[in-house]
Amino acid sequence: MSVVEQNLSNRKLVVSSFKIIGDDVKVNRNRLTVFSQKIAQYNSSHIQDKVLEIFSDKCITPSEKTSLKSMIESITASFNIASNDAETYNLKTSSEYIAYKESYDSLKALSDDILLDMDTTYYYSGTASASDLVNLYYSTAQVMSSKINAVANSLSDEAYENSVTRISISASTTQLGDSDSAVLSAKLERLGVDVTADYADSCFSWLITGTSDDALWNTQHTGMKSISVPCSIIGDAGIQVSAAFSFEG
């Protein structure tokens, strides 16, 4: 049996009907993108200038290294936030993200070399200008931020909800022969948070393909978050079981 994890992009999902979290859909999306904007703006107006000042004479003293270390940590934090946003919106293969990551990696490699010894003065003698690496990073960061915001704002509420919601399946046993059957449980996550308990069993259904009577099995396994499946099915590579979620309110 193949246990399939399904994204909800092909499932009926009426965002306006969400209980409790429904009113927060737009707020969460805006919070995500506005936070990225604020990070980029803060870095551009503060950290970028400070890093450029430290690199200006190609001589980084121990006290400057201490300041630089803190600034690089902030840069890394903002990079991680943007990377998570890029993952959410399927942008990690985009040219904008590739350029952004390459510029971050270059700046991080230089800073790691500088900060290797915190007690001595570092003299920069690289062929590429350290200031150029800093400016390139912030330039690509701004482009990446704009790309993320453009994609996020172009999504309808339903499309956004589908992009951050996924259903997965866990099994109570991983070894055939442990029992006559295994319990499969559906788990619904939204932005990485388990929201399965927020929805009634009736929102969940199970689908099977590869048996002699798929339709009957599917009818018998609706309205359940967990089901018991015989190990004979689990051991059959030609049978596929998947979980589905639908909420129309």
C-alpha positions in Angstrom: 0.0 0.0 0.0 1.1 3.5 -0.7 0.1 6.1 1.9 -0.2 9.4 0.1 0.2 12.9 1.6 -2.0 15.3 -0.3 -1.8 19.0 -0.7 -5.3 20.6 -0.5 -4.9 22.5 -3.8 -7.3 20.0 -5.5 -9.8 19.9 -2.6 -12.9 22.0 -2.0 -12.0 24.5 0.8 -14.3 27.4 1.5 -12.1 29.8 3.5 -14.9 32.1 4.6 -16.5 29.2 6.5 -13.5 28.4 8.7 -14.3 28.3 12.3 -12.3 30.4 14.7 -9.4 30.9 12.4 -11.5 32.0 9.4 -11.4 35.7 10.2 -7.7 35.5 10.6 -6.9 34.3 7.1 -6.2 37.8 5.6 -4.6 39.0 8.8 -2.2 36.0 8.8 -1.3 36.6 5.1 -0.7 40.3 5.7 1.2 39.7 8.9 3.5 37.4 7.0 4.3 39.8 4.2 4.4 43.0 6.2 6.8 41.4 8.7 9.1 40.6 5.8 8.8 44.2 4.6 9.6 45.5 8.0 12.7 43.3 8.3 14.0 44.4 4.9 13.3 48.0 5.6 15.0 47.9 9.0 18.1 46.1 7.7 18.3 48.5 4.7 18.2 51.6 6.9 20.3 50.4 9.9 22.3 47.2 9.6 23.4 47.8 6.0 24.9 51.2 6.9 26.7 49.8 9.9 28.2 46.8 8.1 29.3 49.1 5.2 31.0 51.4 7.8 32.9 48.4 9.3 34.0 47.3 5.9 35.0 50.8 4.7 38.7 50.6 5.6 39.2 46.9 5.0 40.4 46.6 8.6 38.1 45.0 11.1 39.2 45.4 14.8 38.1 43.0 17.6 35.5 45.5 18.8 34.1 45.8 15.3 34.0 42.1 15.0 31.7 41.9 18.0 29.3 44.4 16.4 29.6 42.6 13.0 28.8 39.3 14.6 25.5 40.7 16.0 24.6 42.2 12.7 25.3 39.0 10.7 23.0 37.2 13.1 20.3 39.6 12.3 20.9 39.2 8.6 20.7 35.5 9.0 17.4 35.8 10.9 15.9 37.9 8.1 17.2 35.5 5.5 15.6 32.6 7.2 12.3 34.4 7.4 12.4 35.2 3.7 13.4 31.6 2.9 10.4 30.4 4.9 8.1 32.8 2.9 9.7 31.6 -0.3 9.0 28.0 0.7 5.3 28.9 1.5 4.8 30.4 -2.0 6.9 27.9 -3.9 9.5 30.5 -4.9 12.7 28.6 -4.0 13.4 27.7 -7.6 12.8 31.3 -8.8 15.6 33.3 -10.2 15.0 36.0 -7.5 15.5 33.5 -4.7 18.5 31.8 -6.3 20.2 35.2 -6.6 19.2 36.1 -3.1 20.6 32.9 -1.6 23.9 33.2 -3.6 24.4 36.8 -2.3 23.7 35.7 1.2 26.0 32.7 1.0 28.8 35.0 -0.3 28.3 37.5 2.5 28.0 34.8 5.1 31.2 33.1 3.9 33.1 36.3 4.2 31.8 37.1 7.6 32.6 33.6 8.9 36.2 34.0 7.8 36.4 37.4 9.5 34.8 36.2 12.7 36.9 33.0 12.9 39.3 34.7 15.4 37.5 37.4 17.5 40.7 38.6 19.2 42.8 39.8 16.3 42.4 42.5 13.7 41.3 41.2 10.3 42.6 42.8 7.1 40.5 42.2 4.0 42.4 41.6 0.8 39.8 39.9 -1.4 39.5 40.6 -5.1 35.7 41.4 -4.6 34.8 44.5 -2.7 33.3 43.6 0.7 31.0 46.6 0.3 29.8 45.3 -3.0 28.9 42.0 -1.4 26.9 43.8 1.3 25.1 46.0 -1.3 24.4 43.0 -3.5 22.9 41.1 -0.6 20.5 44.0 0.3 19.7 44.6 -3.4 18.7 40.9 -3.9 16.9 40.9 -0.5 14.7 43.8 -1.6 13.9 42.1 -4.9 13.0 38.9 -3.1 10.8 40.7 -0.6 8.9 42.4 -3.5 8.5 39.0 -5.3 7.1 37.4 -2.1 4.6 40.2 -1.5 3.5 40.3 -5.2 2.8 36.5 -5.1 1.1 36.7 -1.7 -1.1 39.6 -2.7 -2.1 38.0 -6.0 -3.6 34.9 -4.3 -7.3 34.7 -3.6 -8.1 33.7 -0.1 -8.9 30.2 -1.1 -5.6 29.9 -3.1 -3.7 31.3 -0.1 -5.4 28.9 2.3 -4.5 25.9 0.0 -0.9 27.0 -0.3 -0.4 26.9 3.5 -2.6 23.9 4.4 -1.7 20.3 4.0 -3.0 16.9 5.1 -0.8 14.0 6.1 -1.2 10.5 7.3 0.4 8.7 10.2 0.3 4.9 10.9 0.2 3.2 14.3 2.6 0.5 13.1 5.4 0.4 10.6 6.1 -3.3 10.6 3.9 -5.9 8.9 2.9 -8.7 11.3 2.8 -6.4 14.4 -1.0 -6.7 14.4 -3.9 -7.8 12.2 -4.4 -4.1 11.3 -2.9 -0.7 11.5 -4.6 2.5 12.5 -4.2 5.4 9.9 -4.8 8.9 11.2 -5.2 12.1 9.2 -3.5 15.3 10.4 -4.4 18.7 9.1 -1.8 21.4 9.4 -2.1 25.1 8.6 1.1 27.2 8.6 2.7 24.3 10.4 0.2 24.2 13.2 -1.9 21.1 13.8 -5.6 22.2 13.4 -7.1 18.7 13.1 -9.1 19.1 16.3 -10.7 22.3 15.0 -12.8 20.3 12.6 -15.4 17.6 12.9 -14.8 14.0 11.8 -17.3 14.6 9.0 -14.8 16.9 7.2 -12.4 14.0 6.6 -12.7 11.1 4.2 -10.5 8.3 2.9 -10.0 7.1 -0.6 -8.6 3.8 -1.9 -7.6 2.7 -5.4 -6.5 -0.7 -6.5 -9.1 -2.9 -4.8 -12.0 -4.9 -6.4 -14.5 -2.4 -5.0 -13.0 1.0 -4.4 -16.3 2.8 -4.4 -17.8 0.7 -1.5 -14.7 1.1 0.6 -14.6 4.8 0.1 -18.3 5.1 1.1 -17.6 3.1 4.3 -14.7 5.3 5.3 -16.1 8.8 5.2 -16.5 11.1 8.3 -13.5 9.6 10.1 -10.2 11.1 11.2 -8.7 7.7 11.8 -9.4 4.3 10.2 -8.3 0.7 10.8 -6.7 -0.9 7.7 -5.9 -4.6 7.5 -2.2 -5.4 7.2 -3.1 -7.4 4.0 -3.8 -4.0 2.4 -0.7 -2.4 3.8 1.4 -5.2 2.3 -0.1 -4.8 -1.2 2.0 -2.4 -3.3 -0.8 -2.0 -5.9 -3.2 -0.5 -3.4 -3.1 3.2 -2.6 -4.9 4.9 0.3 -5.2 8.7 0.7 -6.9 11.1 3.1 -9.0 14.0 2.0 -10.4 17.1 3.7 -13.4 19.2 2.8 -15.1 22.0 4.8 -17.9 24.0 3.3 -19.6 25.1 6.6 
